[in-house]
Amino acid sequence: MTSALVSKAERAYIQASLQATPPLRGDGRGLLDFRTVFLETGVAPLANGSARLNIGKMAHEGGGGTEILAATKLEVEDVETGDGVDGGRIVCSVSCSPSAYSHLSSNALDELQYDLTVILQQTIAHPSLHPQNLTIIPRKKSWLLNLDVLILADSGNVVDAVFMAARAALWDTKVPRTRAVEYHAPEEIQTMRDSAGAMDIDQREAIPQASGFDTREMVRTAADFELPDYWDEGEVLNGRERWPLCVTLNLLPPTHFLDATLSEEASVPSRMHLAFSFGKPNASKLQSMRLSGPGELDLSQIKAYIADGEKYACDLFNALEAKLRDEDARRNVKARNKFALR
């Protein structure tokens, strides 16, 4: 991942400060402290789910920090023609605003976007996390969930920020309820109509005029579907509490620290990105791991870092979960008030 350019003298000063007793960081944080995280969901009116996240924003100055916008959009895919996958699928994409990386060339920016997209796609689209309500009609139609993430500003720790924003957007996503339909003429009625030519007028008029669209017990034979919900209504994604979070350990042996600024990122030899999901309270699962930088680690170090990362991810998960539930409550109150004014 890209980092700020720092001189050798500045790098040596930052490293010495981080390894001091007690450690010293430029903004006064402890080694394991995150900067302030601002989060808001439902920010994109035309998306099925969306979130805006900022890490490190200066509240009194109104700017700064790493800022991410994430949104989901559902599209219908035809499984029978091979365009879709039975059960649905998820496609992730990460884009970087050129203004956030004005120091990078076009090729370097493309490589950064590709790297971030691969990390997010391989983690989010893992079969163990796949929601069960992306099926519309089994073996016929399914939902394609597009998750698009845009990096508006990078002040460090962009990987963790991307995962937090993506998780919030997926948490906010509503899948429209569908109702299977098919054109169906009951056999006995059809038989009567076929022989109607031999009947008089009164007998023909007595034939039941059943609706051609019958939605009862058609799931197995349905040819199409309809949406009883509006585009912004529906049910949440199944298992939305399982969407993973990433914790980046910035490694500066014999210590490590979290939520690095750009200058701190440029001063450490390597970083470990650990993504954990939490299907049950305090029960985590390592979904992905990636080591970046020239540093090398032996197996015992990796195991120790994973154990530490799990604890940090659990704390981050609990804090973000509380914030997401607060956002749900806020938006529910807003929706009720809006309905009451009608």
C-alpha positions as CSV (number, residue, x, y, z in Angstrom):
1,M,0.0,0.0,0.0
2,T,1.1,3.5,-0.6
3,S,2.7,5.6,2.1
4,A,4.0,9.1,2.6
5,L,7.6,9.9,1.7
6,V,9.7,10.6,4.7
7,S,13.4,11.3,5.0
8,K,15.8,8.9,6.7
9,A,16.1,11.3,9.7
10,E,12.4,11.5,10.1
11,R,12.0,7.7,9.8
12,A,14.6,7.1,12.4
13,Y,13.0,9.7,14.7
14,I,9.5,8.0,14.4
15,Q,10.9,4.6,14.9
16,A,12.9,5.7,18.0
17,S,9.7,7.3,19.4
18,L,7.6,4.3,18.9
19,Q,10.1,2.0,20.5
20,A,10.7,4.4,23.5
21,T,9.5,3.7,27.0
22,P,6.8,4.8,27.2
23,P,6.1,4.9,23.4
24,L,5.5,8.3,21.8
25,R,3.2,9.1,18.8
26,G,2.8,12.4,17.1
27,D,-0.8,12.7,18.1
28,G,-0.4,11.4,21.6
29,R,-2.2,8.1,21.1
30,G,-1.1,4.8,22.7
31,L,0.2,2.1,20.4
32,L,-3.1,0.3,20.3
33,D,-5.4,3.3,20.1
34,F,-7.4,4.1,17.0
35,R,-8.1,7.7,15.9
36,T,-11.7,8.9,16.2
37,V,-14.0,7.0,13.8
38,F,-17.0,8.8,12.3
39,L,-19.6,6.6,10.6
40,E,-23.0,7.2,9.0
41,T,-25.2,4.8,7.1
42,G,-27.8,5.4,4.4
43,V,-25.9,8.2,2.7
44,A,-26.6,7.1,-0.9
45,P,-30.3,7.4,-1.6
46,L,-30.2,5.2,-4.8
47,A,-28.2,2.4,-3.3
48,N,-29.5,-0.7,-1.5
49,G,-27.1,0.0,1.3
50,S,-24.4,2.6,1.9
51,A,-22.0,4.1,4.5
52,R,-19.6,6.9,4.8
53,L,-16.6,6.5,7.2
54,N,-13.8,8.7,8.4
55,I,-10.9,7.8,10.6
56,G,-9.0,10.7,12.1
57,K,-11.2,13.6,11.1
58,M,-10.3,16.8,13.0
59,A,-13.7,17.6,14.6
60,H,-12.7,21.2,15.5
61,E,-11.3,21.8,12.0
62,G,-13.9,19.9,10.0
63,G,-11.5,18.1,7.7
64,G,-8.7,15.5,7.5
65,G,-8.6,11.8,8.1
66,T,-9.0,8.8,5.9
67,E,-12.4,9.0,4.3
68,I,-14.3,6.1,2.6
69,L,-17.6,5.9,0.8
70,A,-19.1,2.4,0.3
71,A,-22.4,1.4,-1.4
72,T,-24.2,-1.7,-2.5
73,K,-26.5,-2.2,-5.5
74,L,-28.5,-5.3,-6.4
75,E,-29.0,-6.5,-9.9
76,V,-31.0,-9.4,-11.3
77,E,-29.0,-12.1,-13.1
78,D,-30.3,-15.0,-15.2
79,V,-28.9,-18.3,-14.0
80,E,-30.2,-20.3,-16.9
81,T,-28.3,-18.3,-19.5
82,G,-25.1,-18.5,-17.5
83,D,-25.0,-14.8,-16.6
84,G,-25.6,-15.5,-12.9
85,V,-24.8,-18.1,-10.3
86,D,-27.4,-20.1,-8.5
87,G,-27.6,-18.7,-5.0
88,G,-26.3,-15.3,-6.1
89,R,-22.9,-13.8,-6.0
90,I,-20.9,-10.8,-4.7
91,V,-18.6,-8.6,-6.7
92,C,-16.4,-6.0,-4.9
93,S,-14.6,-3.1,-6.4
94,V,-12.3,-0.5,-4.8
95,S,-11.6,2.9,-6.5
96,C,-9.3,5.6,-5.4
97,S,-10.0,9.3,-6.0
98,P,-7.0,10.8,-7.9
99,S,-7.1,13.7,-5.6
100,A,-6.4,11.4,-2.6
101,Y,-3.2,10.1,-4.4
102,S,-2.0,13.0,-6.4
103,H,1.6,11.8,-5.8
104,L,1.0,8.5,-7.6
105,S,1.3,7.9,-11.4
106,S,-1.7,6.5,-13.3
107,N,-0.1,3.0,-13.3
108,A,0.6,3.1,-9.6
109,L,-2.9,4.2,-8.8
110,D,-4.3,1.3,-10.9
111,E,-2.1,-1.1,-9.1
112,L,-3.3,0.2,-5.7
113,Q,-6.9,-0.1,-6.7
114,Y,-6.3,-3.6,-8.0
115,D,-4.5,-4.7,-4.8
116,L,-7.3,-3.3,-2.5
117,T,-10.0,-4.9,-4.7
118,V,-8.4,-8.3,-4.5
119,I,-8.0,-8.2,-0.7
120,L,-11.7,-7.1,-0.3
121,Q,-13.1,-9.5,-3.0
122,Q,-11.2,-12.6,-1.7
123,T,-12.4,-11.9,1.8
124,I,-16.0,-10.7,1.4
125,A,-17.0,-13.2,-1.3
126,H,-15.7,-16.2,0.6
127,P,-18.4,-19.0,0.6
128,S,-18.5,-19.1,4.4
129,L,-19.9,-15.6,4.4
130,H,-22.4,-15.9,1.6
131,P,-25.9,-14.7,2.5
132,Q,-28.7,-17.1,1.8
133,N,-31.2,-14.6,0.6
134,L,-29.6,-13.7,-2.7
135,T,-31.7,-16.4,-4.4
136,I,-34.8,-15.2,-6.3
137,I,-35.9,-18.3,-8.1
138,P,-33.8,-21.4,-7.5
139,R,-31.8,-22.3,-10.6
140,K,-33.3,-19.5,-12.6
141,K,-32.8,-16.1,-11.2
142,S,-30.6,-14.6,-8.5
143,W,-29.2,-11.3,-7.1
144,L,-25.8,-10.0,-8.0
145,L,-24.6,-7.8,-5.1
146,N,-22.2,-5.1,-6.3
147,L,-20.1,-3.6,-3.5
148,D,-18.3,-0.5,-4.6
149,V,-15.9,1.3,-2.3
150,L,-14.5,4.8,-3.1
151,I,-11.4,6.2,-1.2
152,L,-11.9,9.9,-1.0
153,A,-8.9,10.7,1.2
154,D,-6.1,8.6,2.7
155,S,-4.4,9.7,5.9
156,G,-3.2,6.2,6.8
157,N,-4.7,2.8,7.7
158,V,-6.7,2.7,4.5
159,V,-7.2,-1.1,4.5
160,D,-8.9,-1.2,7.9
161,A,-11.0,1.8,6.8
162,V,-12.1,0.1,3.6
163,F,-13.2,-3.0,5.5
164,M,-15.1,-1.0,8.1
165,A,-17.0,1.0,5.5
166,A,-17.7,-2.1,3.4
167,R,-19.1,-3.9,6.5
168,A,-21.3,-0.9,7.4
169,A,-22.7,-0.8,3.8
170,L,-23.4,-4.5,3.8
171,W,-25.0,-4.2,7.2
172,D,-27.3,-1.4,5.8
173,T,-28.2,-3.4,2.7
174,K,-31.9,-4.3,2.1
175,V,-32.8,-7.2,-0.2
176,P,-36.2,-6.5,-1.8
177,R,-38.7,-9.3,-1.1
178,T,-39.8,-11.2,-4.2
179,R,-42.9,-13.2,-5.1
180,A,-42.7,-15.9,-7.7
181,V,-45.3,-15.8,-10.5
182,E,-46.1,-17.9,-13.6
183,Y,-48.8,-17.9,-16.2
184,H,-50.9,-20.9,-15.3
185,A,-54.3,-22.0,-16.7
186,P,-55.8,-24.8,-14.5
187,E,-56.1,-28.0,-16.5
188,E,-59.8,-28.5,-15.9
189,I,-60.7,-24.9,-16.9
190,Q,-58.5,-25.2,-20.0
191,T,-60.3,-28.4,-21.0
192,M,-63.7,-26.7,-20.6
193,R,-62.5,-23.8,-22.7
194,D,-61.2,-26.2,-25.4
195,S,-64.7,-27.7,-25.7
196,A,-66.5,-24.4,-25.4
197,G,-67.2,-24.4,-29.1
198,A,-70.0,-27.0,-28.5
199,M,-71.6,-25.0,-25.8
200,D,-74.3,-22.4,-26.0
201,I,-73.7,-18.8,-24.8
202,D,-75.0,-19.4,-21.2
203,Q,-72.7,-22.4,-20.7
204,R,-69.6,-20.5,-22.0
205,E,-70.2,-17.6,-19.7
206,A,-70.4,-20.0,-16.7
207,I,-66.7,-21.1,-17.2
208,P,-64.6,-19.8,-14.2
209,Q,-62.5,-16.9,-15.2
210,A,-59.4,-17.6,-13.1
211,S,-56.5,-15.2,-13.2
212,G,-53.6,-16.2,-15.4
213,F,-51.1,-15.2,-12.6
214,D,-51.2,-17.6,-9.8
215,T,-48.6,-17.2,-7.0
216,R,-49.6,-20.2,-5.0
217,E,-47.0,-23.0,-4.7
218,M,-45.1,-21.9,-7.7
219,V,-41.6,-21.7,-6.4
220,R,-40.4,-24.8,-8.2
221,T,-42.0,-24.0,-11.5
222,A,-42.0,-20.1,-11.4
223,A,-41.0,-18.4,-14.6
224,D,-40.6,-14.9,-13.3
225,F,-41.1,-12.8,-10.1
226,E,-42.5,-9.5,-8.9
227,L,-41.4,-7.1,-6.2
228,P,-44.0,-6.3,-3.5
229,D,-41.5,-3.9,-2.0
230,Y,-40.1,-0.6,-3.1
231,W,-36.5,-0.5,-4.2
232,D,-35.4,0.8,-0.8
233,E,-37.4,-1.7,1.3
234,G,-36.9,-5.4,2.0
235,E,-35.0,-7.6,4.5
236,V,-31.4,-7.3,5.7
237,L,-28.8,-9.7,4.3
238,N,-28.8,-13.1,6.1
239,G,-25.9,-13.3,8.6
240,R,-25.0,-9.7,8.4
241,E,-23.3,-9.8,11.7
242,R,-20.6,-12.1,10.1
243,W,-19.2,-9.6,7.7
244,P,-15.5,-9.3,8.5
245,L,-13.3,-6.5,9.8
246,C,-9.6,-6.0,9.2
247,V,-7.0,-5.1,11.7
248,T,-3.6,-4.0,10.4
249,L,-0.6,-4.6,12.7
250,N,2.2,-2.3,11.9
251,L,5.3,-4.3,12.8
252,L,8.3,-2.6,14.3
253,P,10.1,-5.4,16.3
254,P,9.9,-6.0,19.1
255,T,6.7,-4.0,19.1
256,H,3.7,-3.3,16.9
257,F,1.0,-0.7,16.8
258,L,-2.5,0.0,15.2
259,D,-4.0,2.7,13.0
260,A,-0.9,4.1,11.6
261,T,-0.7,7.6,10.0
262,L,1.0,8.0,6.6
263,S,4.3,8.9,8.1
264,E,4.1,6.0,10.6
265,E,3.3,3.6,7.7
266,A,6.4,4.8,5.8
267,S,8.6,4.2,8.9
268,V,7.8,0.5,9.5
269,P,9.4,-2.4,7.6
270,S,6.2,-4.5,7.2
271,R,2.5,-4.7,8.0
272,M,0.2,-7.7,8.7
273,H,-3.5,-7.4,7.6
274,L,-5.7,-9.8,9.5
275,A,-9.5,-10.1,8.6
276,F,-11.7,-11.7,11.2
277,S,-15.4,-12.5,11.1
278,F,-17.6,-12.9,14.2
279,G,-20.5,-15.3,13.7
280,K,-21.3,-15.6,17.4
281,P,-20.4,-13.4,20.4
282,N,-16.7,-13.6,21.2
283,A,-16.3,-16.4,18.6
284,S,-14.0,-15.3,15.8
285,K,-12.8,-16.8,12.6
286,L,-9.7,-15.7,10.6
287,Q,-10.9,-15.1,7.1
288,S,-7.7,-13.8,5.5
289,M,-4.2,-12.8,6.2
290,R,-1.7,-10.8,4.2
291,L,1.8,-9.6,4.9
292,S,3.2,-6.6,3.1
293,G,6.6,-5.1,3.1
294,P,10.1,-6.6,3.0
295,G,10.2,-7.9,6.5
296,E,10.1,-11.6,7.3
297,L,8.4,-13.5,10.1
298,D,8.8,-17.0,11.5
299,L,5.9,-19.3,12.4
300,S,5.9,-18.5,16.1
301,Q,5.8,-14.7,15.4
302,I,2.9,-15.2,13.0
303,K,0.9,-17.2,15.6
304,A,1.5,-14.5,18.2
305,Y,0.5,-11.7,15.9
306,I,-2.7,-13.6,14.9
307,A,-3.6,-14.0,18.6
308,D,-3.0,-10.3,19.2
309,G,-4.9,-9.3,16.1
310,E,-7.9,-11.4,17.2
311,K,-8.2,-9.4,20.5
312,Y,-7.9,-6.1,18.7
313,A,-10.5,-7.2,16.1
314,C,-12.9,-8.2,18.8
315,D,-12.7,-4.8,20.4
316,L,-13.1,-3.1,17.1
317,F,-16.1,-5.3,16.2
318,N,-17.9,-4.6,19.4
319,A,-17.4,-0.8,19.0
320,L,-18.5,-0.8,15.4
321,E,-21.5,-3.1,16.1
322,A,-22.8,-0.7,18.7
323,K,-22.4,2.2,16.3
324,L,-24.3,0.4,13.5
325,R,-27.2,-0.4,15.9
326,D,-27.3,3.2,16.9
327,E,-27.5,4.2,13.3
328,D,-30.3,1.7,12.8
329,A,-32.2,3.2,15.7
330,R,-31.6,6.8,14.4
331,R,-32.9,6.0,11.0
332,N,-35.9,4.1,12.3
333,V,-36.9,7.1,14.4
334,K,-36.4,9.4,11.3
335,A,-38.6,7.1,9.2
336,R,-41.4,7.0,11.7
337,N,-41.3,10.8,12.0
338,K,-41.4,11.2,8.3
339,F,-44.4,8.8,8.0
340,A,-46.2,10.6,10.8
341,L,-45.9,13.9,8.9
342,R,-47.7,12.5,5.8
